[in-house]
Amino acid sequence: MWGHLRASSSMYKRMTSRDSMTDVEADSDLLQNGVEQEMTNPSWKYSCPHVLVATIVAFLFGYHLGVVNEPLESISVDLGFSGDTLAEGLVVSTCLGAAFAGSLISGWIADGVGCRRAFQLCSLPMLMGASLCATAKTLAGMLAGRFLVGLGLGVGPPVASLYVAEVSPAHVRGTYGSLIQIATCLGLMAALVMGIPVKNIVGWWRVCFWVSTIPAAILALAMMFCAESPHWLYKRGRLAEAEVEFERLLGSSHVKSAMMELSKSDRGDETESVKISDLLYGRHSRVVFIGSTLFALQQLSGINAVFYFSSTVFRRAGVSSNLANVFVGIANLTGSIVALVLMDKLGRKFLLHWSFFGMALAMALQVFASSGIALNYGAFYFSVGGMLLFVLTFAVGAGPVPGLLLPEIFPSRIRAKAMAFCMSVHWVVNFFVGLMFLRLLDQLGPHLLYSIFGTFCVMAVVFVKRNVVETKGKSLQEIEIALLPQE
């Protein structure tokens, strides 16, 4: 759609005329020689408020992942499906299935109305869905509410990753990407803390859902005052508006260089709209395959089974679910802070590789804890330690990196729709993990199930080493130019 809109824009056509291209090339040469380009990086203070508002989506994502963790048992009793593990799985996975549907259209929404409007649109079903869940009297009402929430969650995260990548200066883009993971972590912790009184206060689970309407409303209102993505404006031919937004995000001294970088990366783009075949079979199919596989392996590692069902799993092991959830939240937050510090120092590939390696090691501890051998060596400590190590190492790399890396490696022409496609893969796998985890735990036992999760972590280590490229410190335009097929 970007290419189609660009073709229909007379302003853009003027920019791509021979005279304009000569000017752009001359300016680009000056930039490359350091004559025009600023020697200092843009201040992070300009873009930070806009990024913080966008991370509200990530907070809601984390909150709705964890909101049924502790209250699930109370919900099942109040709504009449206690003991039905399939119904319990549906309460979790209906949200994920709807998120799949939302993610499929997120790219078209972002391309059509821009990131700001997309954020506001995704907040509406989350407001309506949370209200339905809070007032549900039957399982059907709960599932309807979870479906609406899922639609909003499907649209929000890919748009947030896209927006943060496109409004961030290159030297802090990794740090900002880690803020998304921290916000997700804080949302998850908030849900777990909110769920603590559920066993002592009748109907408290309804309050847990009502609380989520507050950040959704704040998101819708705050986005009215945030900058639109200059990349989207440029693709629409609204060059003057793109310059204004760059000034808000980078400062006036960096506007010209930012616009020149956009013009350089945009020269080779086709004018026709993006089709599914372009993502699956075209020249960009390899980067789409890498993105989809990363998200699939992220979910097949079993991380969201921890977030959805940690209370249930720890209770079966005789551990206080409240205490366990607190430690899970602390481990998640600690790993996210480590990622925040290291993302722009060590790089995306380094963190991703060692994160999956640590997760594989943690699953090995879980397998050992669930075996008969560990009974004499404190199986409890191996189990809890393995779980916390798993969450910690996930938050350092496998959690934040894919959502940051993919907008960096996708060319601007396909970026929004490729993110939507890859996130749809994420939600499909997430759906089946949420639906089947408890049943597989009963049928296979923890020993075999954790072995399967560990195997996927090892596969992820190998995949990252062979396929992922480092993007640390490079502008989106430099990455895009480097990944273009050579003529």
The 8 nearest C-alpha neighbors of each residue, nearest first, counted from 0:
[[1, 272, 3, 2, 4, 273, 110, 111],
 [0, 2, 4, 3, 234, 5, 110, 412],
 [1, 3, 270, 5, 271, 272, 0, 4],
 [4, 2, 0, 272, 271, 6, 5, 1],
 [5, 3, 7, 1, 6, 2, 235, 0],
 [4, 6, 2, 8, 3, 7, 235, 234],
 [5, 7, 3, 4, 8, 270, 2, 12],
 [6, 8, 4, 5, 9, 3, 12, 11],
 [7, 9, 5, 11, 10, 6, 236, 4],
 [10, 8, 12, 11, 13, 7, 236, 6],
 [11, 9, 13, 8, 12, 236, 14, 237],
 [10, 12, 14, 236, 13, 8, 9, 15],
 [13, 11, 9, 15, 14, 10, 16, 8],
 [12, 14, 10, 16, 11, 15, 9, 19],
 [13, 15, 11, 12, 19, 16, 10, 20],
 [14, 16, 12, 13, 20, 19, 11, 17],
 [17, 15, 19, 13, 18, 14, 20, 12],
 [16, 18, 20, 19, 21, 15, 14, 22],
 [19, 17, 21, 20, 16, 22, 15, 14],
 [18, 20, 22, 16, 21, 14, 17, 15],
 [19, 21, 23, 17, 22, 18, 15, 24],
 [22, 20, 18, 24, 19, 23, 25, 17],
 [23, 21, 19, 25, 20, 24, 26, 18],
 [22, 24, 20, 26, 25, 21, 27, 19],
 [25, 23, 27, 21, 26, 22, 20, 28],
 [24, 26, 22, 28, 27, 23, 21, 29],
 [25, 27, 29, 23, 28, 24, 22, 30],
 [26, 28, 24, 30, 29, 25, 23, 31],
 [29, 27, 31, 25, 30, 26, 24, 32],
 [28, 30, 26, 32, 27, 34, 31, 35],
 [29, 31, 27, 33, 36, 35, 28, 32],
 [30, 32, 28, 33, 29, 27, 34, 36],
 [33, 31, 29, 30, 34, 28, 35, 36],
 [32, 34, 30, 36, 31, 35, 29, 37],
 [35, 33, 29, 32, 36, 30, 31, 37],
 [36, 34, 30, 33, 29, 37, 256, 26],
 [37, 35, 30, 33, 34, 256, 38, 253],
 [38, 36, 39, 35, 253, 40, 252, 33],
 [37, 39, 36, 40, 33, 35, 34, 41],
 [40, 38, 37, 41, 42, 36, 253, 252],
 [39, 41, 42, 38, 170, 37, 168, 169],
 [42, 40, 249, 43, 168, 39, 250, 253],
 [41, 43, 44, 45, 40, 249, 250, 46],
 [42, 44, 45, 46, 47, 41, 171, 168],
 [45, 43, 47, 42, 46, 48, 248, 249],
 [46, 44, 248, 43, 47, 249, 42, 247],
 [45, 47, 248, 49, 43, 44, 48, 167],
 [46, 48, 50, 44, 49, 45, 43, 51],
 [49, 47, 51, 50, 46, 52, 45, 44],
 [48, 50, 52, 47, 51, 225, 46, 53],
 [51, 49, 53, 47, 52, 48, 163, 54],
 [52, 50, 48, 54, 53, 49, 47, 55],
 [51, 53, 49, 54, 50, 55, 48, 218],
 [54, 52, 50, 55, 51, 159, 56, 49],
 [53, 55, 57, 56, 51, 179, 52, 182],
 [56, 54, 58, 57, 53, 52, 59, 218],
 [57, 55, 54, 59, 58, 155, 53, 60],
 [56, 58, 183, 60, 54, 55, 59, 182],
 [59, 57, 186, 183, 182, 55, 61, 60],
 [60, 58, 62, 56, 57, 61, 63, 186],
 [59, 61, 57, 58, 63, 62, 56, 183],
 [62, 60, 183, 187, 186, 64, 58, 59],
 [63, 61, 186, 187, 59, 190, 65, 64],
 [62, 64, 66, 65, 60, 61, 59, 190],
 [65, 63, 61, 62, 66, 60, 307, 187],
 [66, 64, 68, 187, 62, 63, 190, 67],
 [65, 67, 190, 63, 68, 62, 64, 191],
 [68, 66, 71, 70, 65, 69, 91, 307],
 [69, 67, 65, 307, 66, 71, 70, 308],
 [68, 70, 194, 71, 67, 310, 191, 195],
 [71, 69, 67, 73, 72, 204, 68, 194],
 [72, 70, 67, 74, 73, 69, 68, 75],
 [71, 73, 75, 74, 70, 76, 81, 69],
 [74, 72, 76, 70, 75, 71, 77, 197],
 [73, 75, 71, 77, 72, 76, 78, 70],
 [74, 76, 81, 80, 72, 78, 73, 77],
 [77, 75, 81, 73, 79, 74, 78, 80],
 [78, 76, 74, 75, 79, 73, 80, 136],
 [77, 79, 137, 75, 76, 138, 74, 80],
 [80, 78, 76, 77, 75, 81, 137, 138],
 [81, 79, 75, 83, 78, 76, 82, 86],
 [82, 80, 75, 76, 83, 79, 72, 78],
 [81, 83, 84, 80, 75, 87, 76, 86],
 [84, 82, 86, 85, 81, 80, 87, 75],
 [83, 85, 87, 86, 82, 88, 437, 438],
 [84, 86, 88, 87, 83, 89, 434, 438],
 [87, 85, 89, 88, 83, 84, 90, 80],
 [88, 86, 84, 90, 89, 85, 83, 91],
 [87, 89, 434, 85, 91, 86, 90, 92],
 [90, 88, 92, 86, 91, 93, 87, 434],
 [91, 89, 87, 88, 93, 92, 142, 86],
 [92, 90, 89, 88, 93, 94, 433, 87],
 [91, 93, 95, 89, 430, 94, 433, 434],
 [94, 92, 96, 95, 89, 146, 90, 91],
 [93, 95, 149, 145, 146, 92, 97, 96],
 [94, 96, 92, 98, 430, 93, 97, 426],
 [97, 95, 93, 99, 98, 94, 430, 92],
 [96, 98, 149, 150, 100, 99, 146, 94],
 [153, 99, 97, 149, 150, 95, 101, 96],
 [98, 100, 423, 426, 96, 102, 97, 101],
 [101, 99, 97, 103, 98, 102, 150, 96],
 [102, 100, 153, 150, 98, 154, 103, 99],
 [101, 103, 153, 105, 154, 99, 419, 423],
 [104, 102, 100, 419, 101, 105, 423, 420],
 [103, 105, 107, 102, 106, 101, 108, 419],
 [106, 104, 154, 102, 108, 107, 419, 103],
 [107, 105, 416, 415, 419, 109, 108, 104],
 [106, 108, 110, 104, 109, 105, 111, 416],
 [109, 107, 111, 105, 106, 110, 112, 117],
 [110, 108, 113, 106, 114, 107, 111, 112],
 [111, 109, 107, 108, 113, 112, 106, 1],
 [110, 112, 108, 109, 107, 113, 0, 1],
 [113, 111, 109, 116, 108, 110, 117, 114],
 [114, 112, 109, 115, 110, 116, 111, 117],
 [113, 115, 117, 109, 116, 118, 158, 162],
 [116, 114, 118, 117, 113, 222, 227, 119],
 [115, 117, 119, 118, 114, 113, 112, 120],
 [116, 118, 114, 120, 115, 119, 109, 108],
 [119, 117, 115, 121, 116, 120, 114, 155],
 [118, 120, 219, 116, 122, 117, 121, 115],
 [119, 121, 117, 122, 118, 123, 116, 124],
 [120, 122, 151, 118, 119, 123, 155, 154],
 [121, 123, 125, 119, 215, 120, 124, 219],
 [122, 124, 126, 125, 121, 120, 127, 119],
 [125, 123, 127, 147, 126, 151, 128, 148],
 [124, 126, 148, 128, 122, 123, 151, 127],
 [127, 125, 123, 212, 124, 129, 128, 122],
 [126, 128, 124, 130, 125, 129, 123, 131],
 [129, 127, 144, 147, 148, 131, 125, 130],
 [128, 130, 132, 208, 131, 126, 127, 125],
 [129, 131, 133, 127, 128, 132, 209, 126],
 [132, 130, 144, 128, 134, 129, 133, 135],
 [133, 131, 144, 141, 135, 129, 130, 134],
 [132, 134, 205, 130, 208, 131, 135, 209],
 [133, 135, 131, 132, 130, 136, 205, 140],
 [136, 134, 140, 132, 141, 137, 133, 131],
 [137, 135, 78, 140, 134, 138, 141, 77],
 [138, 136, 78, 140, 139, 135, 141, 79],
 [137, 139, 141, 140, 78, 142, 136, 135],
 [140, 138, 142, 137, 141, 143, 135, 136],
 [141, 139, 135, 143, 137, 138, 142, 144],
 [140, 142, 132, 138, 144, 135, 139, 143],
 [141, 143, 145, 139, 144, 140, 146, 90],
 [144, 142, 146, 140, 141, 145, 139, 147],
 [145, 143, 128, 131, 132, 141, 147, 146],
 [144, 146, 94, 142, 148, 143, 147, 128],
 [147, 145, 94, 149, 143, 97, 144, 148],
 [148, 146, 128, 124, 150, 144, 149, 145],
 [149, 147, 125, 128, 145, 151, 146, 150],
 [148, 150, 94, 98, 97, 152, 146, 147],
 [151, 149, 101, 98, 97, 153, 147, 148],
 [150, 152, 121, 148, 149, 154, 153, 125],
 [153, 151, 149, 155, 150, 154, 98, 60],
 [98, 152, 154, 101, 102, 150, 151, 155],
 [153, 155, 105, 102, 101, 151, 152, 121],
 [154, 156, 152, 158, 153, 157, 121, 56],
 [157, 155, 159, 158, 160, 154, 57, 56],
 [158, 156, 160, 159, 155, 418, 161, 419],
 [157, 159, 161, 155, 156, 160, 162, 114],
 [158, 160, 156, 162, 157, 161, 53, 163],
 [161, 159, 157, 163, 158, 162, 402, 164],
 [160, 162, 158, 164, 159, 163, 406, 157],
 [161, 163, 159, 165, 164, 160, 158, 166],
 [164, 162, 160, 166, 165, 161, 167, 50],
 [165, 163, 161, 162, 167, 166, 160, 172],
 [164, 166, 162, 163, 167, 228, 161, 230],
 [165, 167, 163, 164, 228, 162, 248, 46],
 [168, 166, 172, 164, 165, 163, 169, 46],
 [169, 167, 170, 171, 172, 41, 166, 43],
 [168, 170, 172, 474, 171, 472, 473, 167],
 [169, 171, 472, 168, 172, 343, 40, 173],
 [172, 170, 174, 173, 169, 168, 175, 167],
 [173, 171, 175, 169, 167, 174, 170, 168],
 [174, 172, 176, 343, 342, 175, 171, 177],
 [173, 175, 339, 177, 171, 176, 172, 342],
 [176, 174, 178, 172, 177, 173, 171, 179],
 [175, 177, 173, 178, 174, 403, 179, 172],
 [176, 178, 339, 174, 180, 179, 175, 399],
 [177, 179, 181, 175, 176, 180, 182, 174],
 [180, 178, 182, 177, 54, 176, 181, 57],
 [179, 181, 183, 177, 399, 178, 182, 184],
 [182, 180, 178, 184, 183, 335, 179, 185],
 [181, 183, 58, 185, 179, 184, 180, 57],
 [184, 182, 61, 58, 57, 180, 186, 181],
 [183, 185, 181, 187, 182, 186, 332, 61],
 [186, 184, 188, 182, 187, 183, 189, 181],
 [187, 185, 62, 58, 61, 189, 183, 184],
 [186, 188, 61, 62, 184, 190, 65, 185],
 [187, 189, 185, 191, 328, 190, 186, 192],
 [188, 190, 186, 192, 187, 191, 185, 193],
 [191, 189, 66, 193, 62, 187, 188, 65],
 [190, 192, 188, 194, 193, 189, 65, 187],
 [193, 191, 189, 194, 195, 190, 188, 325],
 [194, 192, 190, 191, 195, 189, 207, 196],
 [193, 195, 191, 192, 197, 69, 196, 70],
 [194, 196, 192, 197, 193, 321, 191, 69],
 [197, 195, 199, 198, 194, 200, 203, 193],
 [198, 196, 203, 194, 200, 199, 195, 204],
 [199, 197, 196, 200, 201, 73, 195, 70],
 [198, 200, 196, 197, 201, 203, 195, 202],
 [201, 199, 197, 203, 198, 196, 202, 204],
 [200, 202, 203, 199, 197, 198, 204, 73],
 [203, 201, 204, 205, 200, 197, 206, 73],
 [204, 202, 197, 206, 205, 200, 201, 207],
 [203, 205, 207, 206, 202, 70, 197, 208],
 [204, 206, 133, 203, 207, 208, 202, 209],
 [207, 205, 209, 203, 208, 204, 210, 133],
 [206, 208, 204, 205, 210, 209, 193, 203],
 [207, 209, 133, 205, 206, 210, 129, 211],
 [208, 210, 206, 211, 207, 212, 133, 130],
 [209, 211, 208, 212, 207, 213, 206, 214],
 [210, 212, 213, 209, 208, 214, 215, 129],
 [213, 211, 215, 126, 210, 209, 214, 216],
 [212, 214, 216, 211, 215, 210, 217, 209],
 [215, 213, 217, 216, 212, 218, 211, 55],
 [216, 214, 212, 218, 122, 213, 217, 126],
 [215, 217, 219, 213, 214, 218, 212, 220],
 [216, 218, 214, 220, 215, 219, 221, 213],
 [219, 217, 215, 221, 216, 220, 222, 214],
 [218, 220, 119, 216, 217, 222, 221, 122],
 [219, 221, 217, 218, 222, 223, 216, 119],
 [222, 220, 218, 223, 224, 219, 217, 52],
 [223, 221, 225, 224, 220, 219, 115, 218],
 [222, 224, 221, 220, 225, 219, 115, 226],
 [223, 225, 222, 221, 226, 220, 49, 115],
 [226, 224, 222, 49, 223, 227, 221, 115],
 [227, 225, 244, 228, 49, 224, 247, 248],
 [226, 228, 115, 229, 114, 225, 244, 113],
 [227, 229, 230, 231, 166, 165, 162, 226],
 [230, 228, 241, 232, 231, 244, 233, 227],
 [229, 231, 233, 228, 232, 234, 165, 241],
 [232, 230, 234, 228, 233, 229, 235, 113],
 [231, 233, 229, 235, 237, 241, 234, 230],
 [234, 232, 236, 230, 235, 238, 231, 237],
 [233, 235, 231, 236, 232, 5, 1, 230],
 [236, 234, 232, 233, 237, 5, 4, 231],
 [235, 237, 233, 11, 234, 238, 8, 10],
 [238, 236, 232, 233, 235, 240, 239, 241],
 [239, 237, 241, 233, 240, 236, 242, 232],
 [238, 240, 242, 241, 237, 243, 233, 236],
 [239, 241, 243, 242, 238, 237, 244, 232],
 [240, 242, 229, 238, 244, 232, 239, 243],
 [243, 241, 245, 239, 240, 244, 254, 246],
 [244, 242, 240, 246, 241, 245, 239, 247],
 [243, 245, 247, 241, 246, 242, 226, 229],
 [246, 244, 248, 242, 247, 243, 249, 254],
 [245, 247, 250, 251, 243, 244, 249, 248],
 [248, 246, 244, 245, 250, 249, 45, 243],
 [247, 249, 46, 45, 245, 246, 250, 244],
 [250, 248, 41, 246, 245, 247, 45, 253],
 [249, 251, 246, 252, 253, 247, 248, 41],
 [250, 252, 246, 254, 253, 249, 245, 247],
 [251, 253, 250, 254, 255, 37, 249, 246],
 [254, 252, 251, 256, 255, 250, 249, 257],
 [255, 253, 257, 251, 256, 245, 246, 252],
 [254, 256, 258, 257, 253, 259, 252, 242],
 [255, 257, 259, 258, 253, 254, 36, 260],
 [258, 256, 260, 254, 259, 255, 253, 261],
 [259, 257, 261, 255, 260, 256, 254, 262],
 [258, 260, 256, 262, 261, 257, 255, 263],
 [261, 259, 263, 257, 258, 262, 476, 256],
 [262, 260, 258, 259, 264, 263, 265, 257],
 [261, 263, 259, 265, 260, 264, 258, 266],
 [264, 262, 260, 261, 265, 266, 259, 27],
 [265, 263, 476, 261, 262, 266, 480, 260],
 [266, 264, 262, 263, 268, 267, 261, 411],
 [267, 265, 268, 264, 263, 262, 15, 269],
 [266, 268, 265, 269, 264, 263, 483, 480],
 [269, 267, 265, 266, 270, 412, 2, 264],
 [270, 268, 271, 2, 267, 412, 272, 266],
 [269, 271, 2, 3, 6, 268, 272, 5],
 [272, 270, 3, 2, 269, 273, 0, 6],
 [271, 273, 0, 3, 2, 274, 270, 1],
 [272, 274, 0, 277, 413, 271, 275, 2],
 [275, 273, 277, 276, 272, 278, 416, 271],
 [274, 276, 278, 277, 279, 273, 280, 416],
 [275, 277, 279, 274, 278, 280, 281, 273],
 [278, 276, 281, 274, 275, 280, 279, 273],
 [279, 277, 284, 275, 276, 281, 280, 283],
 [278, 280, 284, 276, 277, 281, 275, 287],
 [279, 281, 276, 284, 277, 278, 282, 283],
 [282, 280, 277, 284, 283, 278, 279, 276],
 [281, 283, 284, 280, 277, 285, 484, 278],
 [284, 282, 281, 285, 286, 278, 287, 277],
 [285, 283, 279, 287, 278, 281, 280, 286],
 [284, 286, 288, 287, 283, 289, 282, 279],
 [285, 287, 289, 288, 284, 283, 290, 409],
 [288, 286, 284, 290, 285, 289, 291, 278],
 [287, 289, 285, 291, 286, 290, 292, 284],
 [290, 288, 286, 292, 287, 291, 293, 285],
 [289, 291, 287, 293, 288, 292, 421, 405],
 [292, 290, 421, 288, 294, 293, 289, 424],
 [291, 293, 295, 289, 294, 290, 288, 296],
 [294, 292, 290, 296, 295, 291, 297, 289],
 [293, 295, 297, 425, 291, 292, 296, 298],
 [294, 296, 292, 298, 297, 293, 425, 299],
 [297, 295, 299, 293, 298, 294, 300, 292],
 [296, 298, 294, 295, 300, 299, 293, 397],
 [297, 299, 300, 296, 295, 301, 429, 428],
 [300, 298, 296, 301, 297, 295, 455, 452],
 [299, 301, 452, 298, 456, 297, 455, 302],
 [302, 300, 299, 304, 303, 452, 298, 305],
 [303, 301, 305, 304, 300, 298, 306, 390],
 [302, 304, 306, 305, 301, 307, 298, 429],
 [303, 305, 307, 301, 302, 306, 308, 433],
 [306, 304, 309, 303, 302, 308, 307, 301],
 [305, 307, 303, 304, 308, 309, 65, 302],
 [308, 306, 304, 68, 305, 303, 65, 309],
 [307, 309, 311, 310, 305, 304, 68, 306],
 [310, 308, 305, 312, 311, 306, 313, 307],
 [309, 311, 320, 313, 308, 312, 69, 314],
 [312, 310, 314, 308, 309, 313, 315, 320],
 [311, 313, 309, 315, 314, 310, 308, 316],
 [312, 314, 316, 318, 310, 315, 311, 320],
 [315, 313, 317, 311, 316, 318, 312, 320],
 [316, 314, 312, 313, 317, 311, 318, 310],
 [315, 317, 313, 314, 318, 312, 379, 382],
 [316, 318, 314, 315, 313, 319, 320, 379],
 [319, 317, 313, 314, 316, 320, 323, 315],
 [320, 318, 322, 321, 323, 314, 317, 313],
 [319, 321, 310, 323, 322, 313, 314, 324],
 [322, 320, 324, 323, 319, 325, 195, 310],
 [323, 321, 325, 319, 320, 324, 326, 318],
 [322, 324, 320, 326, 325, 321, 319, 327],
 [323, 325, 327, 321, 326, 322, 320, 328],
 [324, 326, 328, 322, 323, 327, 329, 321],
 [325, 327, 329, 323, 328, 324, 330, 322],
 [328, 326, 324, 330, 325, 329, 387, 331],
 [327, 329, 331, 325, 188, 326, 330, 324],
 [328, 330, 326, 332, 331, 327, 333, 325],
 [331, 329, 391, 333, 327, 328, 332, 387],
 [330, 332, 328, 334, 391, 329, 333, 390],
 [331, 333, 335, 329, 334, 330, 184, 328],
 [334, 332, 330, 336, 335, 331, 329, 337],
 [335, 333, 394, 395, 391, 337, 331, 336],
 [334, 336, 394, 338, 332, 181, 337, 333],
 [337, 335, 339, 333, 338, 334, 332, 340],
 [336, 338, 334, 340, 339, 335, 395, 341],
 [339, 337, 395, 335, 341, 336, 342, 340],
 [338, 340, 336, 177, 174, 337, 341, 342],
 [341, 339, 337, 338, 342, 336, 174, 343],
 [340, 342, 344, 338, 345, 343, 339, 337],
 [343, 341, 173, 346, 338, 344, 339, 345],
 [342, 344, 173, 346, 341, 345, 471, 174],
 [345, 343, 341, 342, 346, 340, 471, 472],
 [346, 344, 341, 342, 343, 349, 347, 350],
 [345, 347, 471, 342, 343, 349, 344, 348],
 [346, 348, 350, 349, 351, 400, 469, 342],
 [347, 349, 351, 350, 469, 346, 352, 467],
 [350, 348, 352, 351, 347, 346, 345, 353],
 [351, 349, 396, 353, 347, 352, 348, 354],
 [350, 352, 396, 348, 354, 397, 349, 353],
 [351, 353, 349, 460, 354, 350, 355, 463],
 [354, 352, 356, 350, 355, 351, 357, 349],
 [353, 355, 392, 396, 351, 357, 356, 352],
 [354, 356, 358, 357, 456, 353, 352, 460],
 [357, 355, 353, 359, 354, 358, 460, 360],
 [356, 358, 360, 354, 359, 355, 392, 353],
 [357, 359, 389, 355, 361, 360, 356, 392],
 [360, 358, 453, 456, 362, 356, 357, 361],
 [359, 361, 357, 363, 358, 362, 356, 364],
 [362, 360, 385, 358, 389, 364, 363, 359],
 [361, 363, 365, 453, 359, 364, 360, 449],
 [364, 362, 360, 366, 361, 365, 367, 359],
 [365, 363, 367, 361, 385, 362, 366, 381],
 [366, 364, 362, 368, 382, 363, 367, 385],
 [365, 367, 446, 363, 369, 368, 364, 449],
 [366, 368, 364, 370, 365, 369, 373, 363],
 [369, 367, 378, 365, 373, 382, 381, 366],
 [370, 368, 366, 446, 367, 365, 445, 371],
 [371, 369, 367, 372, 368, 373, 366, 446],
 [370, 372, 373, 374, 369, 368, 367, 375],
 [373, 371, 370, 374, 375, 367, 376, 368],
 [374, 372, 378, 376, 368, 375, 371, 370],
 [375, 373, 378, 376, 372, 371, 377, 368],
 [374, 376, 373, 377, 372, 378, 371, 368],
 [377, 375, 373, 374, 378, 372, 381, 380],
 [376, 378, 379, 380, 374, 375, 373, 381],
 [379, 377, 368, 373, 381, 374, 380, 382],
 [378, 380, 382, 377, 381, 383, 368, 316],
 [381, 379, 383, 382, 378, 377, 384, 368],
 [380, 382, 384, 378, 368, 379, 383, 385],
 [383, 381, 379, 385, 365, 368, 380, 384],
 [382, 384, 386, 380, 385, 381, 379, 387],
 [385, 383, 381, 387, 386, 382, 380, 388],
 [384, 386, 361, 388, 382, 364, 383, 365],
 [385, 387, 389, 383, 384, 388, 382, 390],
 [386, 388, 390, 384, 389, 385, 327, 330],
 [389, 387, 391, 385, 386, 390, 361, 384],
 [388, 390, 358, 386, 361, 387, 392, 391],
 [389, 391, 393, 387, 388, 331, 392, 330],
 [392, 390, 334, 330, 388, 331, 394, 393],
 [391, 393, 354, 395, 394, 389, 390, 357],
 [394, 392, 397, 390, 391, 395, 398, 354],
 [393, 395, 334, 398, 335, 391, 392, 331],
 [396, 394, 334, 338, 392, 393, 335, 337],
 [397, 395, 351, 350, 354, 398, 400, 394],
 [396, 398, 393, 351, 354, 400, 399, 297],
 [397, 399, 394, 396, 393, 400, 180, 395],
 [400, 398, 180, 177, 396, 397, 402, 401],
 [399, 401, 403, 396, 402, 404, 397, 398],
 [402, 400, 404, 403, 405, 399, 293, 294],
 [403, 401, 400, 160, 404, 405, 399, 406],
 [404, 402, 400, 401, 176, 405, 160, 406],
 [405, 403, 401, 407, 400, 406, 402, 408],
 [404, 406, 407, 408, 403, 402, 401, 409],
 [407, 405, 409, 408, 404, 161, 414, 403],
 [406, 408, 404, 405, 475, 409, 478, 403],
 [407, 409, 405, 406, 478, 404, 410, 479],
 [408, 410, 414, 406, 407, 405, 411, 413],
 [411, 409, 479, 412, 414, 413, 408, 407],
 [412, 410, 414, 413, 409, 479, 265, 415],
 [411, 413, 410, 414, 1, 2, 268, 273],
 [412, 414, 411, 416, 417, 410, 415, 273],
 [415, 413, 411, 409, 417, 416, 410, 412],
 [416, 414, 106, 418, 417, 413, 419, 109],
 [417, 415, 106, 419, 418, 413, 414, 420],
 [416, 418, 420, 414, 419, 415, 413, 421],
 [419, 417, 421, 415, 416, 420, 157, 422],
 [420, 418, 416, 106, 422, 102, 417, 103],
 [419, 421, 417, 423, 418, 422, 103, 416],
 [422, 420, 291, 424, 418, 423, 419, 290],
 [423, 421, 425, 419, 424, 420, 102, 418],
 [422, 424, 99, 426, 420, 425, 102, 421],
 [423, 425, 421, 427, 422, 426, 291, 295],
 [424, 426, 422, 294, 423, 295, 428, 427],
 [427, 425, 429, 99, 423, 424, 428, 430],
 [428, 426, 430, 424, 429, 425, 99, 423],
 [427, 429, 430, 431, 426, 425, 295, 298],
 [428, 430, 426, 432, 427, 431, 298, 425],
 [431, 429, 95, 92, 427, 433, 428, 432],
 [430, 432, 434, 428, 433, 429, 435, 427],
 [433, 431, 429, 435, 436, 430, 434, 428],
 [434, 432, 430, 92, 431, 435, 436, 429],
 [433, 435, 88, 431, 92, 432, 430, 436],
 [434, 436, 438, 432, 433, 437, 431, 439],
 [435, 437, 439, 438, 432, 433, 440, 434],
 [438, 436, 440, 439, 435, 441, 84, 88],
 [437, 439, 441, 435, 440, 436, 442, 84],
 [440, 438, 442, 436, 441, 443, 437, 435],
 [439, 441, 444, 437, 438, 443, 442, 445],
 [442, 440, 438, 439, 444, 443, 437, 445],
 [441, 443, 439, 440, 444, 438, 437, 445],
 [444, 442, 439, 440, 441, 447, 448, 445],
 [443, 445, 440, 446, 441, 442, 447, 448],
 [446, 444, 448, 447, 440, 449, 369, 443],
 [445, 447, 366, 369, 444, 449, 448, 450],
 [446, 448, 450, 449, 445, 443, 444, 451],
 [449, 447, 445, 451, 450, 446, 443, 444],
 [448, 450, 452, 451, 447, 446, 445, 366],
 [449, 451, 447, 453, 448, 452, 454, 366],
 [452, 450, 454, 448, 449, 453, 447, 455],
 [451, 453, 300, 449, 455, 454, 450, 301],
 [454, 452, 359, 456, 450, 362, 451, 455],
 [455, 453, 451, 457, 456, 452, 450, 458],
 [454, 456, 458, 452, 457, 453, 300, 459],
 [457, 455, 459, 453, 359, 454, 458, 355],
 [458, 456, 460, 454, 459, 455, 359, 453],
 [457, 459, 455, 461, 456, 460, 462, 454],
 [458, 460, 462, 456, 457, 461, 463, 296],
 [461, 459, 457, 463, 352, 458, 462, 355],
 [462, 460, 464, 458, 459, 463, 465, 457],
 [461, 463, 459, 465, 464, 460, 466, 458],
 [464, 462, 467, 460, 466, 465, 461, 352],
 [463, 465, 461, 462, 466, 460, 467, 352],
 [466, 464, 462, 463, 461, 467, 468, 460],
 [465, 467, 463, 462, 464, 468, 289, 461],
 [468, 466, 463, 348, 465, 464, 469, 289],
 [469, 467, 470, 466, 348, 408, 347, 463],
 [468, 470, 348, 471, 347, 346, 467, 349],
 [471, 469, 473, 472, 468, 478, 347, 407],
 [472, 470, 346, 473, 469, 343, 347, 173],
 [471, 473, 170, 169, 470, 474, 343, 171],
 [474, 472, 471, 470, 169, 477, 478, 475],
 [473, 475, 477, 169, 476, 478, 472, 168],
 [476, 474, 478, 477, 407, 479, 473, 169],
 [475, 477, 479, 264, 474, 478, 480, 260],
 [478, 476, 474, 480, 479, 475, 473, 481],
 [479, 477, 481, 475, 476, 480, 482, 474],
 [478, 480, 476, 482, 410, 481, 477, 475],
 [479, 481, 477, 483, 482, 478, 476, 264],
 [480, 482, 478, 479, 483, 477, 484, 476],
 [483, 481, 479, 480, 478, 484, 408, 410],
 [482, 484, 480, 481, 485, 479, 410, 283],
 [485, 483, 482, 486, 282, 481, 480, 283],
 [484, 486, 483, 482, 481, 480, 282, 267],
 [485, 484, 483, 267, 482, 282, 480, 481]]
